[in-house]
Amino acid sequence: MKYSQAIKPISYLKAHASEIIREISTNKETMIITHNGEAKVVVQDIHVYEQTQESLALLKILAQSTAHISKGGFKPARDAFGNIRKKIDERNRE
């Protein structure tokens, strides 16, 4: 569904709440509710919302990782595994 078709006034939400919930849950579509002619609220399926939040969290982690790498905050895998092997060897000697 296009957003232009998914924009409804709050009066429509009040009059058709059960129908809207059923439709959104079934079709996984998003609806924009207006109040006094302005978009105020987005209504969407909970699973779609959770998926969006998870995607945003992954994008945030990716952005933070990219920033960390660009500042030189990384260690080559060779060095990281070398340090791990060194610690294992030290513990095995104890």
C-alpha positions as a printed Julia matrix, in Angstrom:
94×3 Matrix{Float64}:
   0.0     0.0    0.0
   1.22    3.48  -0.82
   1.49    5.94   2.04
  -0.86    8.28   0.19
  -3.54    5.6    0.52
  -2.62    4.81   4.13
  -3.26    8.29   5.51
  -6.46    8.42   7.53
  -7.96   10.99   9.92
  -8.29   10.17  13.59
 -12.07    9.94  13.16
 -11.52    6.96  10.82
  -9.33    5.3   13.46
 -12.0     5.83  16.12
 -14.77    4.42  13.93
 -12.82    1.47  12.51
 -10.26    0.51  15.16
 -10.9    -3.25  15.1
 -10.93   -3.35  11.31
  -7.7    -1.33  11.12
  -5.92   -3.58  13.62
  -7.03   -6.7   11.76
  -5.94   -5.26   8.39
  -2.56   -4.04   9.66
  -1.86   -7.34  11.43
  -2.76   -9.33   8.33
  -1.13   -7.2    5.64
   1.84   -5.91   7.67
   1.17   -2.43   6.33
   1.63    0.92   8.02
  -1.06    3.54   8.51
  -0.56    7.24   9.19
  -3.17    8.93  11.37
  -3.77   12.65  11.06
  -5.17   15.08  13.6
  -6.36   18.47  12.43
  -4.9    17.75   9.0
  -1.38   16.99  10.24
   0.27   13.58  10.41
   0.59   12.7   14.09
   0.81    8.94  14.57
   2.01    5.86  12.73
   0.17    2.58  13.34
   1.98   -0.59  12.32
   2.14   -4.28  13.07
   4.24   -5.08  16.14
   6.42   -7.53  14.22
   7.18   -4.9   11.58
   8.03   -2.43  14.35
  10.35   -4.93  16.05
  12.06   -5.73  12.76
  12.57   -2.01  12.12
  14.06   -1.52  15.58
  16.41   -4.48  15.1
  17.5    -3.13  11.72
  18.17    0.29  13.24
  20.21   -1.31  16.04
  22.33   -3.22  13.52
  22.86   -0.07  11.45
  23.92    1.79  14.6
  26.43   -0.96  15.44
  27.74   -0.84  11.88
  28.12    2.96  12.02
  29.91    2.77  15.37
  32.22    0.03  14.07
  33.03    2.03  10.95
  33.81    5.11  13.05
  35.96    3.03  15.41
  37.91    1.53  12.5
  38.43    4.93  10.85
  39.98    6.18  14.12
  42.44    3.28  14.06
  40.69    1.43  16.88
  41.25   -2.06  15.6
  43.77   -4.86  15.75
  44.61   -7.12  12.83
  43.22  -10.65  13.26
  46.77  -12.05  13.17
  47.69   -9.96  16.24
  44.43  -10.67  18.07
  44.76  -14.44  17.63
  48.44  -14.22  18.54
  47.52  -12.53  21.83
  44.9   -15.18  22.55
  47.39  -17.99  21.86
  49.91  -16.28  24.13
  47.39  -16.07  27.0
  46.42  -19.72  26.54
  50.07  -20.76  26.62
  50.65  -18.7   29.8
  47.67  -20.35  31.54
  48.76  -23.81  30.45
  52.18  -23.2   32.03
  50.64  -22.29  35.4
